[in-house]
Amino acid sequence: MRANFALFLAIFALGACSRIGADKPAPPPTSVRGCTLATSAPWRPEGAAALEVTASSAGPDCEHAVATIAIRDAAGQVLWADAAPTAHLFGLNDAHDNAAMQTALAQWITSSNHTMATTSALPDWPQGADQPQNGEFPFYPDHDLNREAYLALRTANVPVFCYVQGMESQACVALQNGQIGKVGVQSFPG
């Protein structure tokens, strides 16, 4: 019984000693880790209310982050969102630190980066062709668009926003009747 009591006292004393200095704050980390960044820019489509485009990254570092793009209306409702690993997005794949990623995110969502402002700039899709006829940088309509729907969207001449969605292509979405839908993907040299 005395041995158990002595053991109890030893454990109690050791526990008391380990609490000495426990109220001291932990030292600050020596380096900042992570790649949690965000930026936004307006998209002012002609004939429509201004929208906000946001881009963000999140990950343990910028090389292993996920980038997200979102387009919101004035009330903050998300009309469109997409995400991909930064390593798979041209321009973001070379951003290896927070400063470079912040710059890359801002460039990713700049509305002046896209090649077409409205759907009237979409390439023609001739009768009998399997897809639109365009030259060096093909445009592939979204799988939900048949030729008739594609041509109707082209005729509607509604605003388009395009953004890099891979290493050799950009996704294009159209704003029509307050909604955003994907029109397709256009290749560019990689």
QUIRA-V39861 format. One record per residue. N is the residue number from 0. PHI is phi as a letter, one per 30 degrees, with the letter a starting at -180 (* if undefined). Layout:
# QUIRA-V39861
<<N:PHI> <N:PHI>>
This chain:
# QUIRA-V39861
<<0:*> <1:d> <2:d> <3:d> <4:d> <5:d> <6:d> <7:e> <8:d> <9:d> <10:d> <11:d> <12:d> <13:d> <14:d> <15:d> <16:d> <17:d> <18:d> <19:d> <20:i> <21:d> <22:d> <23:d> <24:d> <25:d> <26:d> <27:d> <28:d> <29:d> <30:b> <31:d> <32:c> <33:j> <34:b> <35:c> <36:b> <37:a> <38:a> <39:b> <40:a> <41:d> <42:c> <43:c> <44:d> <45:d> <46:i> <47:b> <48:d> <49:d> <50:c> <51:c> <52:c> <53:c> <54:b> <55:b> <56:b> <57:a> <58:l> <59:d> <60:a> <61:d> <62:d> <63:b> <64:c> <65:c> <66:c> <67:b> <68:b> <69:b> <70:c> <71:b> <72:d> <73:d> <74:d> <75:j> <76:d> <77:d> <78:c> <79:a> <80:b> <81:a> <82:b> <83:a> <84:d> <85:d> <86:d> <87:c> <88:c> <89:e> <90:j> <91:d> <92:d> <93:c> <94:d> <95:c> <96:b> <97:d> <98:d> <99:d> <100:d> <101:e> <102:d> <103:d> <104:d> <105:d> <106:d> <107:d> <108:c> <109:d> <110:d> <111:d> <112:d> <113:d> <114:c> <115:b> <116:c> <117:b> <118:d> <119:d> <120:d> <121:d> <122:d> <123:d> <124:b> <125:d> <126:e> <127:i> <128:d> <129:d> <130:a> <131:e> <132:c> <133:b> <134:d> <135:d> <136:c> <137:d> <138:c> <139:c> <140:d> <141:e> <142:d> <143:d> <144:c> <145:d> <146:e> <147:d> <148:d> <149:d> <150:d> <151:d> <152:d> <153:d> <154:d> <155:d> <156:h> <157:c> <158:d> <159:b> <160:b> <161:c> <162:b> <163:d> <164:b> <165:a> <166:d> <167:b> <168:a> <169:b> <170:c> <171:b> <172:c> <173:b> <174:c> <175:b> <176:h> <177:i> <178:c> <179:c> <180:b> <181:d> <182:c> <183:l> <184:b> <185:c> <186:d> <187:b> <188:d> <189:c>>
